[in-house]
Amino acid sequence: MREINEINKCRKSSGFYLNQAELIDILQQGYQVALKRAALEAFVRAAFCRKGRYEAQARISSYG
């Protein structure tokens, strides 16, 4: 959070680009988007891993 506050500072006017309420709102929205993307990525990776395991099991079963 400290880094975000540093980036939010206007250097020339010694103010801030966003006030605290605006900053919190943007962070909450960004968090929701990041959470959804991470969940989708985890789902896709799990699906590919399962597909690979099923294909490997099918190959092993067909030899036996």
PQR file with spaces between the fields and no chain letter, atoms N, CA, C, O and H, PARSE charges and radii, in Angstrom:
ATOM       1  N    MET     1       0.830   -1.185    0.000 -0.4000 1.5000
ATOM       2  CA   MET     1       0.000    0.000    0.000 -0.0000 2.0000
ATOM       3  C    MET     1       0.881    1.256    0.000  0.5500 1.7000
ATOM       4  O    MET     1       0.519    2.276   -0.587 -0.5500 1.4000
ATOM       5  N    ARG     2       2.010    1.172    0.648 -0.4000 1.5000
ATOM       6  CA   ARG     2       2.913    2.318    0.701 -0.0000 2.0000
ATOM       7  C    ARG     2       3.369    2.724   -0.704  0.5500 1.7000
ATOM       8  O    ARG     2       3.458    3.909   -1.022 -0.5500 1.4000
ATOM       9  H    ARG     2       2.304    0.343    1.125  0.4000 1.0000
ATOM      10  N    GLU     3       3.655    1.711   -1.540 -0.4000 1.5000
ATOM      11  CA   GLU     3       4.099    1.985   -2.904 -0.0000 2.0000
ATOM      12  C    GLU     3       3.003    2.647   -3.723  0.5500 1.7000
ATOM      13  O    GLU     3       3.282    3.539   -4.524 -0.5500 1.4000
ATOM      14  H    GLU     3       3.582    0.748   -1.281  0.4000 1.0000
ATOM      15  N    ILE     4       1.771    2.225   -3.533 -0.4000 1.5000
ATOM      16  CA   ILE     4       0.644    2.819   -4.257 -0.0000 2.0000
ATOM      17  C    ILE     4       0.486    4.280   -3.864  0.5500 1.7000
ATOM      18  O    ILE     4       0.235    5.127   -4.722 -0.5500 1.4000
ATOM      19  H    ILE     4       1.545    1.500   -2.882  0.4000 1.0000
ATOM      20  N    ASN     5       0.626    4.579   -2.603 -0.4000 1.5000
ATOM      21  CA   ASN     5       0.514    5.972   -2.157 -0.0000 2.0000
ATOM      22  C    ASN     5       1.617    6.839   -2.756  0.5500 1.7000
ATOM      23  O    ASN     5       1.381    8.001   -3.086 -0.5500 1.4000
ATOM      24  H    ASN     5       0.829    3.891   -1.906  0.4000 1.0000
ATOM      25  N    GLU     6       2.813    6.284   -2.898 -0.4000 1.5000
ATOM      26  CA   GLU     6       3.913    7.029   -3.507 -0.0000 2.0000
ATOM      27  C    GLU     6       3.611    7.334   -4.973  0.5500 1.7000
ATOM      28  O    GLU     6       3.847    8.451   -5.435 -0.5500 1.4000
ATOM      29  H    GLU     6       3.005    5.340   -2.629  0.4000 1.0000
ATOM      30  N    ILE     7       3.099    6.362   -5.695 -0.4000 1.5000
ATOM      31  CA   ILE     7       2.777    6.552   -7.110 -0.0000 2.0000
ATOM      32  C    ILE     7       1.615    7.516   -7.272  0.5500 1.7000
ATOM      33  O    ILE     7       1.555    8.242   -8.264 -0.5500 1.4000
ATOM      34  H    ILE     7       2.908    5.455   -5.319  0.4000 1.0000
ATOM      35  N    ASN     8       0.699    7.541   -6.330 -0.4000 1.5000
ATOM      36  CA   ASN     8      -0.486    8.401   -6.396 -0.0000 2.0000
ATOM      37  C    ASN     8      -0.157    9.872   -6.153  0.5500 1.7000
ATOM      38  O    ASN     8      -0.998   10.729   -6.425 -0.5500 1.4000
ATOM      39  H    ASN     8       0.747    6.951   -5.523  0.4000 1.0000
ATOM      40  N    LYS     9       1.017   10.190   -5.659 -0.4000 1.5000
ATOM      41  CA   LYS     9       1.386   11.580   -5.358 -0.0000 2.0000
ATOM      42  C    LYS     9       1.689   12.362   -6.627  0.5500 1.7000
ATOM      43  O    LYS     9       2.373   11.873   -7.526 -0.5500 1.4000
ATOM      44  H    LYS     9       1.701    9.494   -5.439  0.4000 1.0000
ATOM      45  N    CYS    10       1.165   13.590   -6.686 -0.4000 1.5000
ATOM      46  CA   CYS    10       1.523   14.525   -7.760 -0.0000 2.0000
ATOM      47  C    CYS    10       2.780   15.251   -7.305  0.5500 1.7000
ATOM      48  O    CYS    10       2.764   15.931   -6.278 -0.5500 1.4000
ATOM      49  H    CYS    10       0.610   13.987   -5.956  0.4000 1.0000
ATOM      50  N    ARG    11       3.824   15.122   -8.023 -0.4000 1.5000
ATOM      51  CA   ARG    11       5.099   15.706   -7.603 -0.0000 2.0000
ATOM      52  C    ARG    11       5.096   17.236   -7.678  0.5500 1.7000
ATOM      53  O    ARG    11       5.614   17.905   -6.783 -0.5500 1.4000
ATOM      54  H    ARG    11       3.837   14.571   -8.857  0.4000 1.0000
ATOM      55  N    LYS    12       4.522   17.778   -8.731 -0.4000 1.5000
ATOM      56  CA   LYS    12       4.573   19.233   -8.922 -0.0000 2.0000
ATOM      57  C    LYS    12       3.639   19.984   -7.977  0.5500 1.7000
ATOM      58  O    LYS    12       3.999   21.042   -7.461 -0.5500 1.4000
ATOM      59  H    LYS    12       4.101   17.235   -9.458  0.4000 1.0000
ATOM      60  N    SER    13       2.445   19.444   -7.749 -0.4000 1.5000
ATOM      61  CA   SER    13       1.481   20.162   -6.908 -0.0000 2.0000
ATOM      62  C    SER    13       1.473   19.690   -5.465  0.5500 1.7000
ATOM      63  O    SER    13       0.767   20.259   -4.633 -0.5500 1.4000
ATOM      64  H    SER    13       2.153   18.584   -8.168  0.4000 1.0000
ATOM      65  N    SER    14       2.242   18.666   -5.160 -0.4000 1.5000
ATOM      66  CA   SER    14       2.316   18.044   -3.834 -0.0000 2.0000
ATOM      67  C    SER    14       0.952   17.581   -3.332  0.5500 1.7000
ATOM      68  O    SER    14       0.703   17.538   -2.128 -0.5500 1.4000
ATOM      69  H    SER    14       2.816   18.204   -5.837  0.4000 1.0000
ATOM      70  N    GLY    15       0.082   17.240   -4.263 -0.4000 1.5000
ATOM      71  CA   GLY    15      -1.215   16.657   -3.921 -0.0000 2.0000
ATOM      72  C    GLY    15      -1.242   15.202   -4.346  0.5500 1.7000
ATOM      73  O    GLY    15      -0.204   14.547   -4.437 -0.5500 1.4000
ATOM      74  H    GLY    15       0.284   17.275   -5.242  0.4000 1.0000
ATOM      75  N    PHE    16      -2.444   14.706   -4.606 -0.4000 1.5000
ATOM      76  CA   PHE    16      -2.629   13.325   -5.031 -0.0000 2.0000
ATOM      77  C    PHE    16      -3.480   13.282   -6.286  0.5500 1.7000
ATOM      78  O    PHE    16      -4.342   14.137   -6.487 -0.5500 1.4000
ATOM      79  H    PHE    16      -3.287   15.238   -4.532  0.4000 1.0000
ATOM      80  N    TYR    17      -3.238   12.283   -7.136 -0.4000 1.5000
ATOM      81  CA   TYR    17      -4.054   12.104   -8.335 -0.0000 2.0000
ATOM      82  C    TYR    17      -5.474   11.700   -7.954  0.5500 1.7000
ATOM      83  O    TYR    17      -6.441   12.221   -8.509 -0.5500 1.4000
ATOM      84  H    TYR    17      -2.538   11.588   -6.972  0.4000 1.0000
ATOM      85  N    LEU    18      -5.598   10.776   -7.014 -0.4000 1.5000
ATOM      86  CA   LEU    18      -6.899   10.292   -6.561 -0.0000 2.0000
ATOM      87  C    LEU    18      -7.027   10.512   -5.064  0.5500 1.7000
ATOM      88  O    LEU    18      -6.056   10.389   -4.317 -0.5500 1.4000
ATOM      89  H    LEU    18      -4.813   10.352   -6.564  0.4000 1.0000
ATOM      90  N    ASN    19      -8.258   10.844   -4.631 -0.4000 1.5000
ATOM      91  CA   ASN    19      -8.453   10.936   -3.183 -0.0000 2.0000
ATOM      92  C    ASN    19      -8.603    9.523   -2.622  0.5500 1.7000
ATOM      93  O    ASN    19      -8.653    8.557   -3.383 -0.5500 1.4000
ATOM      94  H    ASN    19      -9.047   10.943   -5.238  0.4000 1.0000
ATOM      95  N    GLN    20      -8.673    9.399   -1.326 -0.4000 1.5000
ATOM      96  CA   GLN    20      -8.669    8.088   -0.679 -0.0000 2.0000
ATOM      97  C    GLN    20      -9.862    7.234   -1.102  0.5500 1.7000
ATOM      98  O    GLN    20      -9.705    6.037   -1.344 -0.5500 1.4000
ATOM      99  H    GLN    20      -8.632   10.184   -0.707  0.4000 1.0000
ATOM     100  N    ALA    21     -11.047    7.829   -1.194 -0.4000 1.5000
ATOM     101  CA   ALA    21     -12.241    7.074   -1.581 -0.0000 2.0000
ATOM     102  C    ALA    21     -12.116    6.547   -3.008  0.5500 1.7000
ATOM     103  O    ALA    21     -12.466    5.397   -3.274 -0.5500 1.4000
ATOM     104  H    ALA    21     -11.175    8.801   -0.998  0.4000 1.0000
ATOM     105  N    GLU    22     -11.620    7.376   -3.930 -0.4000 1.5000
ATOM     106  CA   GLU    22     -11.435    6.948   -5.321 -0.0000 2.0000
ATOM     107  C    GLU    22     -10.404    5.832   -5.416  0.5500 1.7000
ATOM     108  O    GLU    22     -10.586    4.870   -6.163 -0.5500 1.4000
ATOM     109  H    GLU    22     -11.335    8.310   -3.715  0.4000 1.0000
ATOM     110  N    LEU    23      -9.335    5.963   -4.666 -0.4000 1.5000
ATOM     111  CA   LEU    23      -8.278    4.960   -4.674 -0.0000 2.0000
ATOM     112  C    LEU    23      -8.786    3.620   -4.150  0.5500 1.7000
ATOM     113  O    LEU    23      -8.494    2.577   -4.734 -0.5500 1.4000
ATOM     114  H    LEU    23      -9.187    6.744   -4.060  0.4000 1.0000
ATOM     115  N    ILE    24      -9.530    3.639   -3.077 -0.4000 1.5000
ATOM     116  CA   ILE    24     -10.096    2.411   -2.506 -0.0000 2.0000
ATOM     117  C    ILE    24     -11.051    1.764   -3.496  0.5500 1.7000
ATOM     118  O    ILE    24     -11.037    0.543   -3.655 -0.5500 1.4000
ATOM     119  H    ILE    24      -9.767    4.487   -2.602  0.4000 1.0000
ATOM     120  N    ASP    25     -11.886    2.562   -4.168 -0.4000 1.5000
ATOM     121  CA   ASP    25     -12.832    2.040   -5.140 -0.0000 2.0000
ATOM     122  C    ASP    25     -12.107    1.352   -6.296  0.5500 1.7000
ATOM     123  O    ASP    25     -12.493    0.258   -6.708 -0.5500 1.4000
ATOM     124  H    ASP    25     -11.898    3.554   -4.039  0.4000 1.0000
ATOM     125  N    ILE    26     -11.072    1.982   -6.812 -0.4000 1.5000
ATOM     126  CA   ILE    26     -10.305    1.399   -7.914 -0.0000 2.0000
ATOM     127  C    ILE    26      -9.600    0.124   -7.477  0.5500 1.7000
ATOM     128  O    ILE    26      -9.570   -0.852   -8.226 -0.5500 1.4000
ATOM     129  H    ILE    26     -10.758    2.870   -6.477  0.4000 1.0000
ATOM     130  N    LEU    27      -9.039    0.119   -6.287 -0.4000 1.5000
ATOM     131  CA   LEU    27      -8.360   -1.082   -5.785 -0.0000 2.0000
ATOM     132  C    LEU    27      -9.339   -2.238   -5.597  0.5500 1.7000
ATOM     133  O    LEU    27      -9.008   -3.386   -5.893 -0.5500 1.4000
ATOM     134  H    LEU    27      -9.063    0.912   -5.679  0.4000 1.0000
ATOM     135  N    GLN    28     -10.536   -1.943   -5.109 -0.4000 1.5000
ATOM     136  CA   GLN    28     -11.534   -2.995   -4.930 -0.0000 2.0000
ATOM     137  C    GLN    28     -11.960   -3.571   -6.278  0.5500 1.7000
ATOM     138  O    GLN    28     -12.115   -4.785   -6.413 -0.5500 1.4000
ATOM     139  H    GLN    28     -10.805   -1.010   -4.869  0.4000 1.0000
ATOM     140  N    GLN    29     -12.149   -2.716   -7.267 -0.4000 1.5000
ATOM     141  CA   GLN    29     -12.521   -3.195   -8.595 -0.0000 2.0000
ATOM     142  C    GLN    29     -11.389   -4.031   -9.199  0.5500 1.7000
ATOM     143  O    GLN    29     -11.628   -5.097   -9.765 -0.5500 1.4000
ATOM     144  H    GLN    29     -12.023   -1.730   -7.158  0.4000 1.0000
ATOM     145  N    GLY    30     -10.182   -3.544   -9.073 -0.4000 1.5000
ATOM     146  CA   GLY    30      -9.034   -4.266   -9.599 -0.0000 2.0000
ATOM     147  C    GLY    30      -8.850   -5.610   -8.920  0.5500 1.7000
ATOM     148  O    GLY    30      -8.472   -6.585   -9.569 -0.5500 1.4000
ATOM     149  H    GLY    30      -9.988   -2.678   -8.613  0.4000 1.0000
ATOM     150  N    TYR    31      -9.110   -5.674   -7.635 -0.4000 1.5000
ATOM     151  CA   TYR    31      -8.981   -6.924   -6.889 -0.0000 2.0000
ATOM     152  C    TYR    31      -9.973   -7.956   -7.416  0.5500 1.7000
ATOM     153  O    TYR    31      -9.621   -9.121   -7.604 -0.5500 1.4000
ATOM     154  H    TYR    31      -9.417   -4.882   -7.107  0.4000 1.0000
ATOM     155  N    GLN    32     -11.212   -7.532   -7.655 -0.4000 1.5000
ATOM     156  CA   GLN    32     -12.232   -8.442   -8.168 -0.0000 2.0000
ATOM     157  C    GLN    32     -11.840   -8.995   -9.538  0.5500 1.7000
ATOM     158  O    GLN    32     -11.991  -10.189   -9.796 -0.5500 1.4000
ATOM     159  H    GLN    32     -11.499   -6.586   -7.502  0.4000 1.0000
ATOM     160  N    VAL    33     -11.340   -8.132  -10.407 -0.4000 1.5000
ATOM     161  CA   VAL    33     -10.908   -8.567  -11.743 -0.0000 2.0000
ATOM     162  C    VAL    33      -9.747   -9.551  -11.626  0.5500 1.7000
ATOM     163  O    VAL    33      -9.743  -10.591  -12.285 -0.5500 1.4000
ATOM     164  H    VAL    33     -11.217   -7.162  -10.198  0.4000 1.0000
ATOM     165  N    ALA    34      -8.766   -9.225  -10.792 -0.4000 1.5000
ATOM     166  CA   ALA    34      -7.604  -10.100  -10.618 -0.0000 2.0000
ATOM     167  C    ALA    34      -8.016  -11.453  -10.040  0.5500 1.7000
ATOM     168  O    ALA    34      -7.485  -12.488  -10.442 -0.5500 1.4000
ATOM     169  H    ALA    34      -8.769   -8.380  -10.257  0.4000 1.0000
ATOM     170  N    LEU    35      -8.948  -11.447   -9.112 -0.4000 1.5000
ATOM     171  CA   LEU    35      -9.421  -12.692   -8.506 -0.0000 2.0000
ATOM     172  C    LEU    35     -10.120  -13.570   -9.537  0.5500 1.7000
ATOM     173  O    LEU    35      -9.907  -14.782   -9.561 -0.5500 1.4000
ATOM     174  H    LEU    35      -9.380  -10.606   -8.785  0.4000 1.0000
ATOM     175  N    LYS    36     -10.952  -12.973  -10.388 -0.4000 1.5000
ATOM     176  CA   LYS    36     -11.647  -13.733  -11.427 -0.0000 2.0000
ATOM     177  C    LYS    36     -10.653  -14.308  -12.436  0.5500 1.7000
ATOM     178  O    LYS    36     -10.790  -15.456  -12.860 -0.5500 1.4000
ATOM     179  H    LYS    36     -11.125  -11.988  -10.368  0.4000 1.0000
ATOM     180  N    ARG    37      -9.663  -13.519  -12.818 -0.4000 1.5000
ATOM     181  CA   ARG    37      -8.658  -14.007  -13.772 -0.0000 2.0000
ATOM     182  C    ARG    37      -7.846  -15.152  -13.175  0.5500 1.7000
ATOM     183  O    ARG    37      -7.556  -16.134  -13.859 -0.5500 1.4000
ATOM     184  H    ARG    37      -9.551  -12.586  -12.474  0.4000 1.0000
ATOM     185  N    ALA    38      -7.482  -15.028  -11.909 -0.4000 1.5000
ATOM     186  CA   ALA    38      -6.707  -16.083  -11.249 -0.0000 2.0000
ATOM     187  C    ALA    38      -7.533  -17.364  -11.143  0.5500 1.7000
ATOM     188  O    ALA    38      -7.003  -18.458  -11.337 -0.5500 1.4000
ATOM     189  H    ALA    38      -7.717  -14.231  -11.354  0.4000 1.0000
ATOM     190  N    ALA    39      -8.806  -17.241  -10.843 -0.4000 1.5000
ATOM     191  CA   ALA    39      -9.675  -18.418  -10.747 -0.0000 2.0000
ATOM     192  C    ALA    39      -9.802  -19.091  -12.105  0.5500 1.7000
ATOM     193  O    ALA    39      -9.751  -20.318  -12.196 -0.5500 1.4000
ATOM     194  H    ALA    39      -9.237  -16.352  -10.685  0.4000 1.0000
ATOM     195  N    LEU    40      -9.968  -18.298  -13.165 -0.4000 1.5000
ATOM     196  CA   LEU    40     -10.070  -18.855  -14.508 -0.0000 2.0000
ATOM     197  C    LEU    40      -8.776  -19.561  -14.906  0.5500 1.7000
ATOM     198  O    LEU    40      -8.807  -20.652  -15.475 -0.5500 1.4000
ATOM     199  H    LEU    40     -10.009  -17.301  -13.091  0.4000 1.0000
ATOM     200  N    GLU    41      -7.651  -18.942  -14.607 -0.4000 1.5000
ATOM     201  CA   GLU    41      -6.356  -19.542  -14.939 -0.0000 2.0000
ATOM     202  C    GLU    41      -6.179  -20.873  -14.201  0.5500 1.7000
ATOM     203  O    GLU    41      -5.713  -21.853  -14.783 -0.5500 1.4000
ATOM     204  H    GLU    41      -7.625  -18.056  -14.144  0.4000 1.0000
ATOM     205  N    ALA    42      -6.548  -20.903  -12.928 -0.4000 1.5000
ATOM     206  CA   ALA    42      -6.424  -22.140  -12.145 -0.0000 2.0000
ATOM     207  C    ALA    42      -7.343  -23.227  -12.706  0.5500 1.7000
ATOM     208  O    ALA    42      -6.962  -24.397  -12.760 -0.5500 1.4000
ATOM     209  H    ALA    42      -6.926  -20.107  -12.456  0.4000 1.0000
ATOM     210  N    PHE    43      -8.549  -22.844  -13.121 -0.4000 1.5000
ATOM     211  CA   PHE    43      -9.494  -23.800  -13.690 -0.0000 2.0000
ATOM     212  C    PHE    43      -8.962  -24.383  -14.990  0.5500 1.7000
ATOM     213  O    PHE    43      -9.021  -25.595  -15.200 -0.5500 1.4000
ATOM     214  H    PHE    43      -8.859  -21.894  -13.077  0.4000 1.0000
ATOM     215  N    VAL    44      -8.440  -23.522  -15.866 -0.4000 1.5000
ATOM     216  CA   VAL    44      -7.912  -23.975  -17.160 -0.0000 2.0000
ATOM     217  C    VAL    44      -6.713  -24.885  -16.956  0.5500 1.7000
ATOM     218  O    VAL    44      -6.609  -25.927  -17.604 -0.5500 1.4000
ATOM     219  H    VAL    44      -8.393  -22.538  -15.695  0.4000 1.0000
ATOM     220  N    ARG    45      -5.806  -24.506  -16.062 -0.4000 1.5000
ATOM     221  CA   ARG    45      -4.634  -25.355  -15.804 -0.0000 2.0000
ATOM     222  C    ARG    45      -5.051  -26.713  -15.252  0.5500 1.7000
ATOM     223  O    ARG    45      -4.498  -27.742  -15.640 -0.5500 1.4000
ATOM     224  H    ARG    45      -5.890  -23.660  -15.536  0.4000 1.0000
ATOM     225  N    ALA    46      -6.014  -26.713  -14.360 -0.4000 1.5000
ATOM     226  CA   ALA    46      -6.483  -27.977  -13.783 -0.0000 2.0000
ATOM     227  C    ALA    46      -7.126  -28.837  -14.864  0.5500 1.7000
ATOM     228  O    ALA    46      -6.939  -30.054  -14.879 -0.5500 1.4000
ATOM     229  H    ALA    46      -6.464  -25.876  -14.045  0.4000 1.0000
ATOM     230  N    ALA    47      -7.877  -28.219  -15.762 -0.4000 1.5000
ATOM     231  CA   ALA    47      -8.525  -28.966  -16.835 -0.0000 2.0000
ATOM     232  C    ALA    47      -7.483  -29.591  -17.758  0.5500 1.7000
ATOM     233  O    ALA    47      -7.629  -30.746  -18.158 -0.5500 1.4000
ATOM     234  H    ALA    47      -8.028  -27.231  -15.749  0.4000 1.0000
ATOM     235  N    PHE    48      -6.437  -28.849  -18.099 -0.4000 1.5000
ATOM     236  CA   PHE    48      -5.384  -29.390  -18.960 -0.0000 2.0000
ATOM     237  C    PHE    48      -4.633  -30.505  -18.254  0.5500 1.7000
ATOM     238  O    PHE    48      -4.278  -31.499  -18.887 -0.5500 1.4000
ATOM     239  H    PHE    48      -6.318  -27.910  -17.774  0.4000 1.0000
ATOM     240  N    CYS    49      -4.385  -30.366  -16.970 -0.4000 1.5000
ATOM     241  CA   CYS    49      -3.688  -31.416  -16.229 -0.0000 2.0000
ATOM     242  C    CYS    49      -4.517  -32.686  -16.201  0.5500 1.7000
ATOM     243  O    CYS    49      -3.993  -33.783  -16.398 -0.5500 1.4000
ATOM     244  H    CYS    49      -4.674  -29.559  -16.455  0.4000 1.0000
ATOM     245  N    ARG    50      -5.818  -32.538  -15.955 -0.4000 1.5000
ATOM     246  CA   ARG    50      -6.698  -33.708  -15.926 -0.0000 2.0000
ATOM     247  C    ARG    50      -6.747  -34.373  -17.290  0.5500 1.7000
ATOM     248  O    ARG    50      -6.703  -35.600  -17.378 -0.5500 1.4000
ATOM     249  H    ARG    50      -6.244  -31.648  -15.796  0.4000 1.0000
ATOM     250  N    LYS    51      -6.837  -33.592  -18.349 -0.4000 1.5000
ATOM     251  CA   LYS    51      -6.888  -34.136  -19.699 -0.0000 2.0000
ATOM     252  C    LYS    51      -5.621  -34.954  -19.974  0.5500 1.7000
ATOM     253  O    LYS    51      -5.695  -36.052  -20.525 -0.5500 1.4000
ATOM     254  H    LYS    51      -6.872  -32.595  -18.278  0.4000 1.0000
ATOM     255  N    GLY    52      -4.481  -34.423  -19.594 -0.4000 1.5000
ATOM     256  CA   GLY    52      -3.219  -35.131  -19.782 -0.0000 2.0000
ATOM     257  C    GLY    52      -3.171  -36.429  -19.011  0.5500 1.7000
ATOM     258  O    GLY    52      -2.672  -37.432  -19.523 -0.5500 1.4000
ATOM     259  H    GLY    52      -4.421  -33.531  -19.146  0.4000 1.0000
ATOM     260  N    ARG    53      -3.676  -36.435  -17.799 -0.4000 1.5000
ATOM     261  CA   ARG    53      -3.679  -37.647  -16.974 -0.0000 2.0000
ATOM     262  C    ARG    53      -4.594  -38.706  -17.586  0.5500 1.7000
ATOM     263  O    ARG    53      -4.242  -39.884  -17.637 -0.5500 1.4000
ATOM     264  H    ARG    53      -4.081  -35.621  -17.383  0.4000 1.0000
ATOM     265  N    TYR    54      -5.779  -38.276  -18.054 -0.4000 1.5000
ATOM     266  CA   TYR    54      -6.709  -39.234  -18.642 -0.0000 2.0000
ATOM     267  C    TYR    54      -6.137  -39.842  -19.915  0.5500 1.7000
ATOM     268  O    TYR    54      -6.307  -41.037  -20.158 -0.5500 1.4000
ATOM     269  H    TYR    54      -6.065  -37.319  -18.013  0.4000 1.0000
ATOM     270  N    GLU    55      -5.458  -39.031  -20.735 -0.4000 1.5000
ATOM     271  CA   GLU    55      -4.858  -39.549  -21.949 -0.0000 2.0000
ATOM     272  C    GLU    55      -3.744  -40.540  -21.606  0.5500 1.7000
ATOM     273  O    GLU    55      -3.622  -41.586  -22.245 -0.5500 1.4000
ATOM     274  H    GLU    55      -5.320  -38.061  -20.537  0.4000 1.0000
ATOM     275  N    ALA    56      -2.939  -40.214  -20.604 -0.4000 1.5000
ATOM     276  CA   ALA    56      -1.854  -41.116  -20.199 -0.0000 2.0000
ATOM     277  C    ALA    56      -2.429  -42.421  -19.643  0.5500 1.7000
ATOM     278  O    ALA    56      -1.894  -43.493  -19.924 -0.5500 1.4000
ATOM     279  H    ALA    56      -3.038  -39.365  -20.085  0.4000 1.0000
ATOM     280  N    GLN    57      -3.498  -42.349  -18.868 -0.4000 1.5000
ATOM     281  CA   GLN    57      -4.112  -43.552  -18.325 -0.0000 2.0000
ATOM     282  C    GLN    57      -4.690  -44.414  -19.439  0.5500 1.7000
ATOM     283  O    GLN    57      -4.592  -45.640  -19.391 -0.5500 1.4000
ATOM     284  H    GLN    57      -3.933  -41.478  -18.640  0.4000 1.0000
ATOM     285  N    ALA    58      -5.286  -43.788  -20.432 -0.4000 1.5000
ATOM     286  CA   ALA    58      -5.869  -44.524  -21.547 -0.0000 2.0000
ATOM     287  C    ALA    58      -4.772  -45.251  -22.328  0.5500 1.7000
ATOM     288  O    ALA    58      -4.968  -46.393  -22.741 -0.5500 1.4000
ATOM     289  H    ALA    58      -5.366  -42.792  -20.471  0.4000 1.0000
ATOM     290  N    ARG    59      -3.635  -44.614  -22.535 -0.4000 1.5000
ATOM     291  CA   ARG    59      -2.526  -45.255  -23.239 -0.0000 2.0000
ATOM     292  C    ARG    59      -1.985  -46.439  -22.442  0.5500 1.7000
ATOM     293  O    ARG    59      -1.693  -47.492  -23.008 -0.5500 1.4000
ATOM     294  H    ARG    59      -3.475  -43.686  -22.199  0.4000 1.0000
ATOM     295  N    ILE    60      -1.853  -46.266  -21.136 -0.4000 1.5000
ATOM     296  CA   ILE    60      -1.353  -47.334  -20.286 -0.0000 2.0000
ATOM     297  C    ILE    60      -2.347  -48.498  -20.275  0.5500 1.7000
ATOM     298  O    ILE    60      -1.939  -49.657  -20.352 -0.5500 1.4000
ATOM     299  H    ILE    60      -2.089  -45.410  -20.676  0.4000 1.0000
ATOM     300  N    SER    61      -3.623  -48.206  -20.182 -0.4000 1.5000
ATOM     301  CA   SER    61      -4.663  -49.235  -20.152 -0.0000 2.0000
ATOM     302  C    SER    61      -4.722  -50.011  -21.461  0.5500 1.7000
ATOM     303  O    SER    61      -4.979  -51.215  -21.465 -0.5500 1.4000
ATOM     304  H    SER    61      -3.954  -47.264  -20.119  0.4000 1.0000
ATOM     305  N    SER    62      -4.481  -49.316  -22.579 -0.4000 1.5000
ATOM     306  CA   SER    62      -4.573  -50.011  -23.863 -0.0000 2.0000
ATOM     307  C    SER    62      -3.419  -50.993  -24.083  0.5500 1.7000
ATOM     308  O    SER    62      -3.532  -51.910  -24.896 -0.5500 1.4000
ATOM     309  H    SER    62      -4.272  -48.338  -22.576  0.4000 1.0000
ATOM     310  N    TYR    63      -2.314  -50.804  -23.363 -0.4000 1.5000
ATOM     311  CA   TYR    63      -1.182  -51.726  -23.465 -0.0000 2.0000
ATOM     312  C    TYR    63      -1.382  -52.965  -22.602  0.5500 1.7000
ATOM     313  O    TYR    63      -0.775  -54.006  -22.853 -0.5500 1.4000
ATOM     314  H    TYR    63      -2.222  -50.059  -22.703  0.4000 1.0000
ATOM     315  N    GLY    64      -2.220  -52.854  -21.604 -0.4000 1.5000
ATOM     316  CA   GLY    64      -2.351  -53.930  -20.636 -0.0000 2.0000
ATOM     317  C    GLY    64      -3.363  -54.896  -20.976  0.5500 1.7000
ATOM     318  O    GLY    64      -3.572  -55.858  -20.236 -0.5500 1.4000
ATOM     319  H    GLY    64      -2.713  -52.008  -21.400  0.4000 1.0000
